[in-house]
């Protein structure tokens, strides 16, 4: 049994990991660089594979009570033509295979409550500046404080100090894509994710918080981008100009945008090394995921469960088993996300027309078959996997 753990990062990966390990009896401390765990971010999608972990933690009801919207479908649409190109009917997933649209702050609140109930100590305004491997591993924060633990779990995202410690030569590159994100009042969007596909651009929308809000993500292709991160303030008028040729419901949502953030999408390679002596990476610190399959949070939740079970079965030696297990799944998910980006952004021409016609035929003639293409992703339950 692991006696004491430090978790670096108080996001979804970090709080979930702290809650799960805290329940095993370990003394767990979370170090979060922010001054407080305030309401940040926007919407995210909890697909059945991620929900399996939250359900095993006993947290599905708490999500529902915070206004999680149960998704009915993914609707693929043309950026100018009315009607659907294709529809992924999520009601066919099965009774226990639920898919939710949730505000990130609500997921964090549920996980924070679970962590505190598990006896986890939360320390804010604690920016980690350096890690040292060893027995015990050491964590140094900006105020000069040094903490020690048997295991340091690095859940601090793409700029993880732990990732840099274990993989000093890992360099990201700009994908040529920039994303805008906003929340607007819901004008009547049903419980489905709508993807409006245009040449070199696409828009995704889905309802949040009991259907009162709509989460809006718009992605465009660009030649260059300087800053990485999700919290750069954007200009709503420039957003509307960039997507000015989108019509119908997509245009209505764009017209309602007031505050918007914008960030460049960078591809970070999967870290070659996820663990060292007393250090392990989870979530985006190990395998940063582009948002085109909505799997970033879900992969982090799967990581948490596999890591906890590996530690339970083999102690600290289990961290090597954890990486080998996750490497059998994570690369496929990341590759599928990259493929979605290309499919959404097809240019005008024969290839686009043929692709959309094929999707329309498959969606109408064999809806079960179309959904079945995602069985490998959504029906995988890491809490039951061997």
C-alpha positions in Angstrom: 0.0 0.0 0.0 1.2 3.5 -0.9 1.3 5.5 2.4 1.7 9.1 1.1 1.1 10.8 -2.3 1.5 14.3 -3.7 -0.6 15.2 -6.7 0.6 18.1 -8.8 -2.4 19.8 -10.4 -6.0 20.3 -9.2 -7.8 19.7 -12.5 -10.0 16.8 -13.4 -7.1 14.3 -13.6 -5.5 15.5 -10.3 -8.7 15.7 -8.2 -9.9 12.3 -9.5 -6.6 10.7 -8.7 -6.5 12.3 -5.3 -10.0 11.1 -4.5 -9.4 7.5 -5.6 -6.0 7.2 -3.9 -7.4 8.9 -0.8 -10.0 6.1 -0.5 -7.2 3.5 -0.3 -6.0 5.1 3.0 -3.1 6.9 1.6 -2.3 10.4 2.8 -2.8 12.6 -0.3 -1.9 16.3 -0.8 -2.9 18.2 -4.0 -0.8 21.1 -5.0 -2.6 23.6 -7.2 -0.9 26.6 -8.7 -4.0 28.8 -8.8 -5.0 30.9 -5.9 -8.3 29.1 -5.6 -10.3 26.3 -7.3 -12.7 28.8 -9.0 -15.1 28.3 -11.8 -13.0 28.1 -15.0 -13.3 26.6 -18.4 -16.4 25.7 -20.3 -18.1 22.6 -21.5 -16.7 19.0 -21.8 -18.2 15.7 -22.9 -18.2 12.7 -20.5 -18.5 9.7 -22.8 -19.5 6.3 -21.5 -15.9 5.1 -21.1 -15.1 8.1 -18.8 -18.4 7.9 -17.0 -17.5 4.3 -16.1 -14.8 5.7 -13.8 -17.0 8.4 -12.3 -19.7 5.8 -11.8 -17.3 3.4 -10.0 -16.4 6.4 -7.8 -20.1 6.8 -7.0 -20.3 10.3 -8.6 -22.8 9.9 -11.5 -25.8 11.1 -9.4 -23.8 14.2 -8.2 -23.1 15.1 -11.8 -26.8 14.8 -12.7 -27.7 17.0 -9.7 -25.4 19.7 -11.1 -27.3 19.8 -14.4 -25.4 17.4 -16.6 -27.2 17.0 -19.9 -27.6 13.5 -21.1 -26.7 13.5 -24.8 -29.0 12.0 -27.3 -26.9 12.3 -30.5 -24.0 13.7 -32.4 -25.4 15.6 -35.4 -23.0 16.3 -38.3 -24.1 19.2 -40.5 -22.9 21.3 -43.4 -21.9 24.8 -42.6 -24.4 26.3 -45.1 -27.0 23.7 -46.1 -29.9 22.9 -43.7 -30.6 19.4 -42.3 -28.1 16.7 -41.3 -25.3 15.1 -43.1 -25.3 12.3 -40.6 -26.5 11.4 -37.1 -24.8 9.3 -34.5 -27.7 8.1 -32.3 -26.4 7.9 -28.8 -29.6 6.5 -27.4 -28.6 3.2 -29.1 -25.6 2.9 -26.8 -27.6 1.0 -24.2 -29.2 1.7 -20.8 -25.9 1.9 -18.9 -23.9 3.6 -21.7 -24.8 7.2 -20.9 -23.1 10.2 -22.5 -23.2 13.6 -20.7 -22.5 17.3 -21.6 -21.1 18.9 -18.4 -19.6 22.2 -17.4 -16.0 21.6 -16.5 -16.5 23.6 -13.2 -19.3 21.2 -12.2 -17.1 18.2 -12.8 -14.4 19.8 -10.7 -16.8 20.6 -7.9 -18.0 17.0 -7.8 -14.4 15.7 -7.7 -13.3 18.2 -5.2 -16.1 17.2 -2.8 -15.1 13.5 -3.3 -11.4 14.3 -2.6 -12.3 16.2 0.6 -14.5 13.3 1.8 -11.5 11.0 1.2 -9.4 13.1 3.5 -7.3 14.8 0.8 -5.5 18.0 1.7 -5.9 20.7 -1.0 -3.1 23.4 -1.1 -3.7 26.3 -3.5 -1.3 29.0 -4.6 1.4 26.3 -4.7 3.3 26.5 -8.0 5.6 23.6 -8.4 9.0 24.6 -9.9 11.1 21.5 -9.6 10.8 17.7 -8.9 13.5 15.3 -7.8 13.2 11.6 -8.3 14.0 9.3 -5.4 12.8 7.5 -2.3 11.1 9.7 -1.3 10.6 11.9 -4.3 10.8 15.7 -3.7 8.6 18.6 -4.8 9.8 22.2 -4.6 7.3 25.1 -4.9 7.9 28.7 -5.8 7.9 29.8 -2.1 10.8 27.5 -1.4 8.8 24.8 0.3 10.1 21.3 -0.2 7.6 18.4 0.2 8.4 14.7 0.1 6.3 11.6 -0.7 6.6 8.0 -1.8 4.8 8.9 -5.0 4.4 12.2 -6.9 1.5 12.1 -9.5 1.9 14.8 -12.1 -1.5 15.9 -13.4 -0.4 19.4 -14.4 -1.2 19.3 -18.1 0.8 19.9 -21.2 3.4 22.1 -19.5 3.9 19.6 -16.7 7.1 20.0 -14.6 7.1 16.2 -14.3 6.9 15.7 -18.0 9.8 18.0 -18.5 11.8 16.2 -15.8 11.3 12.8 -17.3 11.3 13.9 -21.0 13.5 17.0 -21.3 13.6 16.9 -25.1 9.9 16.7 -25.8 8.9 19.7 -28.0 5.4 20.5 -29.3 4.6 21.9 -32.8 1.7 24.0 -34.0 -1.0 22.0 -35.8 -2.1 24.9 -38.0 -5.4 25.1 -36.1 -6.8 27.7 -33.7 -9.8 27.2 -31.5 -12.3 29.7 -30.1 -14.5 28.9 -27.1 -17.6 30.7 -25.7 -20.7 30.1 -23.7 -24.0 31.6 -24.9 -27.7 31.4 -23.7 -29.4 28.4 -25.2 -31.8 29.5 -28.0 -33.3 26.0 -28.1 -30.5 23.6 -29.0 -31.6 20.1 -28.1 -29.5 17.6 -26.1 -27.1 16.8 -28.9 -23.6 17.8 -30.1 -23.9 19.6 -33.4 -20.9 19.7 -35.6 -21.1 22.3 -38.5 -18.4 21.3 -41.0 -16.9 23.9 -43.4 -13.9 24.1 -45.6 -10.9 24.5 -43.3 -13.2 25.2 -40.3 -15.9 23.7 -38.1 -18.1 24.7 -35.2 -19.3 22.4 -32.3 -22.2 23.3 -30.1 -23.9 21.4 -27.2 -26.1 22.4 -24.2 -24.9 22.6 -20.6 -26.4 23.1 -17.1 -29.8 21.6 -17.7 -30.0 23.1 -21.2 -29.7 26.8 -20.1 -26.4 27.4 -21.8 -24.7 26.3 -25.0 -21.0 25.5 -25.2 -19.5 26.8 -28.5 -16.1 25.7 -29.9 -15.1 27.0 -33.3 -11.9 25.8 -35.0 -10.1 27.4 -37.9 -7.0 26.6 -39.9 -4.2 29.2 -39.7 -0.6 29.4 -40.9 0.9 30.6 -37.6 0.2 31.1 -33.9 2.4 32.3 -31.1 0.8 31.5 -27.7 -0.5 28.2 -26.4 -3.1 27.8 -23.8 -6.9 28.0 -23.5 -7.3 31.3 -21.5 -6.4 34.0 -24.0 -9.1 36.5 -24.4 -10.4 36.8 -28.0 -12.4 39.3 -30.0 -16.0 38.2 -30.7 -16.2 40.3 -33.8 -13.1 38.7 -35.3 -14.7 35.3 -34.5 -17.8 36.3 -36.4 -15.7 37.6 -39.3 -13.7 34.4 -39.5 -16.9 32.3 -39.7 -19.0 34.8 -41.6 -20.1 32.3 -44.3 -21.6 29.9 -41.8 -25.4 30.2 -41.9 -28.5 29.1 -40.0 -28.3 28.0 -36.4 -24.5 28.2 -36.4 -24.6 31.9 -37.3 -27.3 32.5 -34.7 -25.0 31.1 -32.0 -22.0 33.2 -33.2 -24.1 36.4 -33.1 -24.9 35.7 -29.4 -21.2 35.5 -28.4 -20.0 38.2 -26.1 -16.9 36.9 -24.2 -14.7 34.4 -26.1 -11.3 32.8 -25.5 -8.9 31.7 -28.2 -6.0 29.3 -28.2 -3.6 27.7 -30.7 -3.7 23.9 -30.9 -0.3 22.3 -30.5 0.6 18.7 -31.0 2.7 17.4 -28.1 3.9 13.8 -28.7 3.0 11.1 -26.3 5.7 11.2 -23.6 8.1 8.3 -24.1 8.6 8.0 -20.4 5.6 8.3 -18.0 7.3 7.3 -14.8 10.5 7.5 -12.9 11.7 6.8 -9.4 8.7 8.0 -7.3 7.2 10.1 -10.2 4.3 9.2 -12.6 2.4 11.2 -15.3 -1.3 11.1 -16.0 -3.7 12.9 -18.4 -2.3 15.6 -20.6 1.0 15.5 -18.8 1.6 12.0 -20.4 -0.5 12.2 -23.6 -1.9 15.6 -24.6 -5.0 15.1 -26.6 -6.5 17.4 -29.3 -10.2 18.1 -28.8 -11.6 16.6 -32.0 -12.9 13.4 -30.3 -13.8 15.0 -26.9 -11.6 12.5 -25.1 -9.1 14.5 -23.0 -11.0 14.3 -19.7 -12.1 10.8 -20.4 -8.6 9.5 -21.1 -7.5 11.2 -17.9 -10.2 9.4 -15.9 -9.2 6.1 -17.5 -5.5 6.8 -16.5 -6.5 7.4 -12.9 -8.3 4.1 -12.6 -5.5 2.0 -14.2 -2.9 3.8 -12.1 -4.8 3.2 -8.9 -5.3 -0.5 -9.7 -1.7 -1.0 -10.7 -0.6 0.6 -7.4 -3.1 -1.5 -5.5 -1.8 -4.7 -7.0 1.9 -4.1 -7.2 2.8 -1.1 -5.1 5.2 1.4 -6.6 6.3 -1.3 -9.1 2.9 -0.9 -10.7 3.7 2.4 -12.4 5.5 0.5 -15.2 2.5 -1.7 -15.7 0.3 1.4 -15.8 2.2 2.9 -18.7 2.4 -0.4 -20.7 -1.4 -0.9 -20.2 -2.4 2.6 -21.3 -0.1 2.6 -24.3 -2.3 -0.2 -25.7 -5.2 2.3 -26.0 -4.1 5.9 -25.9 -2.3 6.1 -29.3 -5.4 4.8 -31.1 -7.6 7.5 -29.4 -5.2 10.3 -30.3 -5.0 9.1 -33.9 -8.8 9.0 -34.2 -9.0 12.6 -32.9 -6.5 13.7 -35.5 -8.6 12.0 -38.2 -11.8 13.8 -37.1 -10.1 17.2 -37.7 -9.3 16.3 -41.3 -12.8 14.9 -42.0 -14.5 18.0 -40.6 -12.4 20.4 -42.7 -12.7 18.9 -46.2 -12.5 21.5 -48.9 -15.1 21.9 -51.7 -14.8 19.3 -54.4 -15.5 15.7 -55.2 -13.9 14.3 -52.1 -16.1 16.4 -49.8 -19.3 15.6 -51.8 -18.5 11.9 -51.8 -17.6 11.8 -48.1 -20.7 13.6 -47.1 -22.9 11.5 -49.3 -21.4 8.3 -47.9 -22.0 9.5 -44.3 -25.6 10.3 -45.1 -26.3 6.9 -46.7 -24.7 5.0 -43.8 -26.5 7.1 -41.2 -29.9 6.5 -42.6 -29.5 2.9 -43.9 -27.5 1.5 -41.0 -27.5 3.7 -37.9 -26.6 0.9 -35.6 -23.6 0.1 -37.8 -22.5 3.7 -37.8 -22.6 3.9 -34.0 -20.8 0.5 -33.8 -17.7 2.0 -35.3 -17.2 3.6 -31.9 -17.7 0.6 -29.8 -14.0 0.2 -29.3 -14.0 3.7 -27.6 -17.3 4.1 -25.8 -18.0 0.6 -24.7 -14.6 0.1 -23.2 -15.0 0.0 -19.4 -11.6 0.3 -17.7 -13.1 -0.5 -14.3 -13.9 -4.0 -15.6 -11.0 -4.6 -17.9 -8.4 -7.1 -17.0 
